[in-house]
């Protein structure tokens, strides 16, 4: 969650640097954040509904990395910033969060 928060704040800063600060409606912003976290939370969990064991884990990792690439692409388009740099930042930070989650999960089981 810390990695997600960091990436969200980075994206928000990038967008604000490109535009004048506008008056955002708090309800709309919170609704978008809720939907984003909900959908993002489903991506790594969904394979476990249809697959088992190592196949579910591998599929979950692949789908999560693809989701990070998509988020990096969309964020770069919205903020009008360097696409490659933004995608790389998302994949590296999100990928580290994935690795840490897997390591912690393997230690506790």
Backbone as numpy.savetxt, mean C-alpha at the origin, in Angstrom:
# Nx Ny Nz CAx CAy CAz Cx Cy Cz
1.30 -1.48 9.48 0.47 -0.29 9.48 1.34 0.96 9.48
2.50 0.84 10.13 3.42 1.98 10.14 3.91 2.30 8.74
4.22 1.24 7.97 4.68 1.45 6.59 3.58 2.08 5.75
2.34 1.61 5.95 1.21 2.18 5.22 0.99 3.64 5.57
1.12 3.96 6.84 0.97 5.34 7.28 2.07 6.22 6.69
3.31 5.72 6.70 4.42 6.47 6.12 4.19 6.74 4.64
3.78 5.69 3.90 3.54 5.86 2.47 2.39 6.81 2.19
1.34 6.73 3.00 0.20 7.63 2.81 0.60 9.08 3.05
1.38 9.31 4.11 1.84 10.67 4.40 2.77 11.19 3.31
3.64 10.32 2.80 4.55 10.72 1.72 3.76 11.12 0.48
2.74 10.32 0.15 1.90 10.63 -1.01 1.18 11.95 -0.81
0.65 12.17 0.39 -0.06 13.42 0.68 0.86 14.62 0.55
2.09 14.50 1.05 3.06 15.58 0.92 3.40 15.86 -0.54
3.57 14.80 -1.31 3.87 14.98 -2.73 2.74 15.71 -3.45
1.52 15.34 -3.11 0.37 15.98 -3.75 0.27 17.44 -3.33
0.48 17.72 -2.05 0.37 19.09 -1.55 1.46 19.99 -2.13
2.63 19.43 -2.41 3.70 20.21 -3.02 3.33 20.63 -4.44
2.52 19.84 -5.10 2.14 20.11 -6.48 0.97 21.07 -6.60
0.16 21.16 -5.56 -1.06 21.96 -5.62 -1.13 22.88 -4.42
-1.95 23.88 -4.56 -2.28 24.72 -3.41 -3.10 23.88 -2.45
-2.94 24.14 -1.18 -3.71 23.40 -0.20 -5.17 23.78 -0.35
-6.02 22.79 -0.55 -7.44 23.04 -0.70 -8.17 22.62 0.56
-9.37 23.11 0.72 -10.15 22.71 1.89 -10.76 21.34 1.59
-10.26 20.33 2.28 -10.77 18.97 2.11 -11.89 18.76 3.09
-12.87 18.04 2.64 -13.96 17.69 3.52 -13.53 16.49 4.35
-13.54 16.61 5.67 -13.05 15.53 6.52 -13.77 14.20 6.30
-15.07 14.23 6.08 -15.81 12.98 5.90 -15.35 12.26 4.65
-15.20 13.00 3.56 -14.77 12.39 2.30 -13.36 11.81 2.43
-12.46 12.56 3.06 -11.10 12.07 3.26 -11.07 10.81 4.11
-11.86 10.78 5.17 -11.88 9.60 6.03 -12.53 8.41 5.33
-13.53 8.66 4.51 -14.17 7.58 3.75 -13.18 6.97 2.75
-12.43 7.81 2.07 -11.43 7.33 1.12 -10.37 6.51 1.85
-9.93 6.99 3.01 -8.92 6.26 3.79 -9.46 4.91 4.26
-10.72 4.88 4.70 -11.33 3.62 5.15 -11.38 2.61 4.01
-11.85 3.05 2.85 -11.96 2.15 1.70 -10.57 1.67 1.28
-9.60 2.57 1.28 -8.24 2.20 0.90 -7.67 1.13 1.81
-7.80 1.32 3.13 -7.28 0.34 4.08 -8.04 -0.97 3.99
-9.34 -0.90 3.77 -10.15 -2.11 3.67 -9.73 -2.94 2.47
-9.65 -2.30 1.31 -9.26 -3.00 0.08 -7.82 -3.50 0.19
-6.94 -2.65 0.71 -5.54 -3.05 0.86 -5.38 -4.21 1.82
-6.23 -4.29 2.82 -6.19 -5.40 3.75 -6.69 -6.70 3.13
-7.59 -6.59 2.17 -8.11 -7.78 1.51 -7.11 -8.42 0.56
-6.27 -7.61 -0.06 -5.34 -8.13 -1.07 -4.49 -9.28 -0.53
-3.80 -9.13 0.61 -2.98 -10.25 1.07 -3.79 -11.39 1.69
-5.02 -11.14 2.11 -5.82 -12.18 2.76 -6.63 -13.02 1.79
-7.00 -12.46 0.67 -7.88 -13.14 -0.29 -7.35 -14.50 -0.77
-6.06 -14.64 -1.08 -5.57 -15.95 -1.54 -5.82 -17.07 -0.53
-5.85 -16.74 0.75 -6.06 -17.77 1.77 -7.50 -18.30 1.78
-8.40 -17.60 1.11 -9.77 -18.08 0.99 -9.90 -19.16 -0.09
-8.96 -19.17 -1.03 -9.06 -20.07 -2.18 -7.91 -21.06 -2.29
-6.80 -20.78 -1.63 -5.60 -21.63 -1.73 -5.16 -22.04 -0.34
-4.20 -22.95 -0.30 -3.69 -23.42 0.99 -2.18 -23.34 1.05
-1.66 -23.24 2.26 -0.24 -23.35 2.53 0.65 -22.42 1.77
1.75 -22.99 1.23 2.76 -22.19 0.53 2.20 -21.51 -0.72
1.26 -22.17 -1.38 0.67 -21.56 -2.58 -0.09 -20.29 -2.22
-0.81 -20.30 -1.12 -1.54 -19.11 -0.66 -0.55 -18.01 -0.29
0.52 -18.37 0.41 1.53 -17.39 0.83 2.19 -16.74 -0.39
2.64 -17.55 -1.34 3.30 -17.02 -2.54 2.35 -16.11 -3.33
1.11 -16.55 -3.49 0.13 -15.74 -4.22 -0.15 -14.43 -3.49
-0.23 -14.50 -2.18 -0.46 -13.31 -1.36 0.66 -12.30 -1.54
1.90 -12.79 -1.52 3.06 -11.90 -1.68 3.05 -11.26 -3.06
2.81 -12.06 -4.09 2.79 -11.54 -5.47 1.70 -10.50 -5.64
0.48 -10.80 -5.16 -0.63 -9.85 -5.28 -0.35 -8.57 -4.49
0.28 -8.70 -3.34 0.60 -7.53 -2.52 1.61 -6.63 -3.22
2.63 -7.24 -3.83 3.63 -6.44 -4.55 3.00 -5.78 -5.78
2.14 -6.50 -6.48 1.44 -5.90 -7.63 0.56 -4.74 -7.18
-0.09 -4.89 -6.03 -0.91 -3.80 -5.49 -0.04 -2.59 -5.15
1.15 -2.82 -4.61 2.06 -1.72 -4.31 2.51 -1.00 -5.58
2.76 -1.77 -6.64 3.13 -1.16 -7.92 1.98 -0.29 -8.43
0.76 -0.81 -8.35 -0.41 -0.04 -8.80 -0.59 1.23 -7.99
-0.42 1.13 -6.66 -0.54 2.31 -5.81 0.54 3.34 -6.13
1.75 2.86 -6.37 2.83 3.77 -6.75 2.56 4.47 -8.06
2.00 3.74 -9.01 1.66 4.30 -10.32 0.56 5.36 -10.18
-0.51 5.01 -9.48 -1.63 5.93 -9.30 -1.20 7.17 -8.53
-0.43 6.95 -7.46 0.05 8.08 -6.66 0.91 9.03 -7.47
1.77 8.48 -8.32 2.63 9.32 -9.16 1.82 10.11 -10.17
0.80 9.45 -10.73 -0.06 10.16 -11.71 -0.81 11.31 -11.03
-1.37 11.04 -9.85 -2.15 12.07 -9.14 -1.25 13.22 -8.72
-0.08 12.90 -8.17 0.83 13.94 -7.67 1.70 14.55 -8.76
1.67 13.94 -9.95 2.49 14.39 -11.08 3.97 14.42 -10.69
4.42 13.28 -10.14 5.82 13.14 -9.75 6.44 11.98 -10.52
7.72 11.76 -10.31 8.45 10.70 -11.00 7.83 9.34 -10.71
7.34 8.68 -11.75 6.63 7.42 -11.60 7.54 6.30 -11.10
8.71 6.16 -11.71 9.63 5.09 -11.33 10.06 5.21 -9.88
10.40 6.42 -9.47 10.83 6.65 -8.10 9.71 6.34 -7.11
8.50 6.74 -7.44 7.37 6.51 -6.54 7.03 5.01 -6.45
7.04 4.32 -7.57 6.77 2.88 -7.56 7.85 2.16 -6.76
9.10 2.53 -6.98 10.20 1.90 -6.25 10.08 2.12 -4.75
9.73 3.34 -4.35 9.55 3.64 -2.93 8.45 2.77 -2.33
7.34 2.65 -3.04 6.23 1.83 -2.55 6.64 0.37 -2.42
7.30 -0.16 -3.43 7.67 -1.58 -3.42 8.72 -1.86 -2.35
9.69 -0.97 -2.18 10.73 -1.21 -1.18 10.16 -1.15 0.23
9.43 -0.09 0.54 8.89 0.04 1.90 7.81 -1.00 2.17
6.91 -1.18 1.23 5.88 -2.21 1.39 6.47 -3.60 1.42
7.49 -3.84 0.59 8.16 -5.14 0.58 8.85 -5.44 1.90
9.47 -4.41 2.49 10.07 -4.59 3.81 9.02 -4.94 4.86
7.87 -4.29 4.76 6.78 -4.61 5.69 6.31 -6.05 5.51
6.26 -6.50 4.26 5.87 -7.89 3.98 6.89 -8.85 4.60
8.18 -8.59 4.37 9.24 -9.45 4.91 9.18 -9.50 6.44
9.04 -8.35 7.06 8.97 -8.29 8.52 7.76 -9.06 9.02
6.62 -8.90 8.36 5.41 -9.62 8.75 5.59 -11.12 8.64
6.24 -11.58 7.58 6.48 -13.02 7.39 7.44 -13.52 8.47
8.50 -12.76 8.74 9.46 -13.18 9.76 8.82 -13.26 11.15
8.05 -12.26 11.50 7.37 -12.26 12.80 6.38 -13.42 12.86
5.65 -13.65 11.78 4.70 -14.76 11.73 5.37 -16.10 11.87
6.55 -16.25 11.26 7.24 -17.54 11.35 7.85 -17.76 12.73
8.20 -16.70 13.43 8.75 -16.82 14.77 7.66 -17.21 15.77
6.48 -16.65 15.59 5.41 -16.85 16.57 4.64 -18.15 16.35
4.87 -18.84 15.23 4.13 -20.10 15.02 5.00 -21.30 15.23
